[in-house]
């Protein structure tokens, strides 16, 4: 995987999200998703939130990757996985209520623009910086991830949850 593949994946997800927003009916948005406790609207927020997490994680990966302190950090986060899951669930419930699908798409667009600019500016050495991750937080977190892996994580997360939407 290289930065072009990551960028292409984000562009595909962005186009897909706009398509979903354009065709989802109010009934679709209220319907329960498949395999989660969220409605489709709440899950859509969670899909956008995955990219917001990427944007937040990148400075952390850069810092801890350089300092080499990530093992303890990841262990602490793994220890706190239960409260994280509660907050993650509740946050997507609230976010799905507060943001309309069109607003979610606007947030996604802004986030993609920022991620794309940042990814383009990353040096090869920066893309290979690694840190340990809390594997209990998400099935797509590996024990150790590079900066490039973190960029790619957003699309893996998106694709996983996209398959759980129950839109007509």
N, C-alpha and C positions, 0 to 999 in steps of 0.2 A: 504494500500500500504506500502511495506517495501523496503529496499534498494535492495534486490534481484529482486523484480519486476521492479524496476527502471532500474537496470543493464540489465535485460533481454530485456526490451523495447528498450534500447539503442543498444544492440547487434542486435536485430531484425531490427531496422532502419538502422544500419550500413550495414548489409547483403543486405537489400533491396536496399540501395543506390548503393552499388557495382553492384548489378544486373541491376539496371537502367542504370548505366554508361556503363556496358558491352553490353547492347542491344540497347541503344538509337542511332538512326541514325542521321546524320546531319540534315535531314529534320525534324525528331522528335524534335530535340533541337531548331530549328527555329520556330516551330509551337507555336501559342498562347496557353496559358494554359486556363483552364476553370474557369471563375469567377475572374480572375485577369487581370491586364494589362501587365503582364510579359510573355515572351516566356517561354517555358519549361526549357531552360538552365538558364535563370534568376531566375525562380522559384526554380530550383535545388540549386542555390547559396543561395537563401533566406532560404531554408530548412536547409542547413549547417549553415548559419548565426544564426539560432535559437539556435543551440548548442553553438556557440561562445558567444551569449548573456548570456546563462546559466553560462558559465565559467567566464564571466565578472561580473555577478550579485552576484555570491556566496560570494565573500569577502564583498560586500556591505550589503548583508543580515546578514552576521555574525556581521559586525560592527554596523549597525543600529538596528539590533535585540537586541544587548547587550545594546546599548545606549538609545533605546526607542525614537529616533528622526524620525522615518520613516513616521509618519502621514503627517507632513508638507512637507517632501520630495516628497511623493506620490502626494500630492495636487499640488505642484509646477510642477511636471511632467505631471499631468493631464492637467494643464493649458497650457502646452507647447505641447499638443498632435498634434495640426495641423502641426507645423514645423517638429515634429518627423515623422509623416506619409510621408511627402515630402522627408525627408532624408532617411527614410527606403525604400521608393520606388526607389529613385535615386541610393542609395547605392547598391541595389540588381541588378539594371540595369547595373551599372558599374562592380560590382563583377562578374556578369554573363558573361560579355564581356572579362574581364581580366583573369579569371581563366578557364582553360579547365575543363571539367567534371572529368577527371582523377586527376587533381590537387585538385579539390573540394573534391574528395574522400580521397585524402591524408590528406588534412586539417581536414576532418571529423575524419579520423583514429587517428590523433594526438590529436584532441580535445577529442575524446572518451577515449583514453588512459589516458589523464590527468584527465578527469572527473571520470573515474572508480577508479583510484588511490586515488583521493581525497575523493570520496564517501566511499570507504573502510576504510579510516582513520578517518572519522567523528564519533564522539561519539553520543550515543543516545540523550544526552542533546543538542548537536550542531544541530542535525537533526530536533529538535523541535523548534529552534529559529525562530521567525517570524518577519516579517516587513510588513508594508502597501505597496501596489502596485498601480501603475497608471492604473486603469481599462479601461481607454479610449485608452490605447496603444495597447492592445491585448485582444481578447475575452477569452483567456485562463489565463489571469491574474485575480486572485481573489483579493478582497479588502485586505485580509491578507493572506500571504503565508509563509509556513515554508521552511526551507532549503531543506527538502526532496521534498516539492512541487515544488521548483525551479528546482531541478534535473529532476523531472518528466515533467515539462513544456516543455522541449526540445522535448520530444517524442510526446507529445500532439500536439505541433506546427508542427512537422514533419508529423505526420499522417494526420492532417487537410490539409496541402498543398499537400501531396502525392496524395490525392484524386482529386486534381485540375490539375494534370499532364494529358496531352493528348497524351501520347505515344502510338505507334501502337504495 
